[in-house]
Amino acid sequence: MTRISLNKKEQTMSVPVEIVKALVLPAEKLITAVQSAIGKIYEPHYIKKMAQAKAQEIELLGNAVRNNSDLSIVISDKKIKIKNKELKNLILSTQQQELNYLLKQYINKSNIADKAYDILMSDEANVKIAPEFKTDWFEQFFDCAKNISDEDIQLLWARILASEIKESESYSIRTLNVLQSISKSEALTFEKVCEGAVKIGKGYHIPCFFGPAFGFKLTAEDLLLMEECGLVHSITTLKLTCTPGQDEFLFSENSELAIFAKCKQKLKPNEELSIDGFQFTKCGNELIEVIGKKMSSENFVKFAKKLKSDLKIFCNVHVYKIINHKPLQYDKTVDLLN
């Protein structure tokens, strides 16, 4: 620590000076992190001219490969072609296949990084953050994402990348491995499942009583598929704690509303409050934030009404509107269940 001595009227005062590392914008941190994982050749398309960015970086890579290969290579507009009549029989060779494979992987990784850059640049807050990041995480991220070519799935990966830039260790490597193995149709099924998810405590659940009355078209096959993908557990029982005299507590919330409950009667020894349903795994809980689809406010109120009916002997249940998220504040003057 550096100290500064100030002399005044023969008195000396030592003042500690903290050396603070300069903060950076999220997009700047992204560029550094991506370059550490996939190479210095990467630059987001907004740094160069929009139309020329991808062409220039791919041309750089193409020239580097061409200078070290005996194949005639042309790279243009994300398409890889090899033209050489004398080497026609080598086009299907291992060398050509490996070249196509590596270039396609680079394009996939670059596209995901560009989408993450767009997400960070569109953030209205755009608050400066600490520049440190874990290189290992980003290397494993791009290793998992390198074969993702579908634009919609690339956007999911970009959201994860942008979130990791803002807050380190937002997503586990296990979640990356699970997402890597999921097809687009499975991702769409998970999106449908998320619309029936309600947050209770620290995790998401799909209560068994959800069905056509709630507007859901989930099937047993959908839930079984999600279980096989490692996103949802098989049917579980969520036990609820109910203590008379306890203050009104937050039971569940979505982006707009919150369910509060207050116990009014002590349970007998052979009684318990529980909800049967499908609990999301740790990976599922992380990915539901990426998907962004959750239970609608309309169905959230239906869920609260069902709780109020089932638990009326033991609990009072109320629904309040959220009026502020940071810090959380609720309008408790109006109960939406009345």
Secondary structure, 3 states (H helix, E strand, C coil): CEEEEEEECCEEEEEEECCCCCCECHHHHHHHHHHHHHCCCCCCCCCCCCCCHHHHHHHHHHHHHHCCCCCCEEEECCEEEECCHHHHHHCCCHHHHHHHHHHHHHHHHHHHHHHHHHHHHCCCCCCCECCCCCHHHHHHHHHHHCCCCCHHHHHHHHHHHHHHHHCCCCCCHHHHHHHHCCCHHHHHHHHHHHCCCEEECCEEEEECCCCHHHCCCCCHHHHHHHHHCCCEEEEEEEEECCCCCCCCEEEEECCCEEEEEEECCCCCCCCCEEEEEEEECHHHHHHHHHHCCCCCHHHHHHHHHHHHHHCCCCEEEEEEEEEEECCEEEECCCCCCC
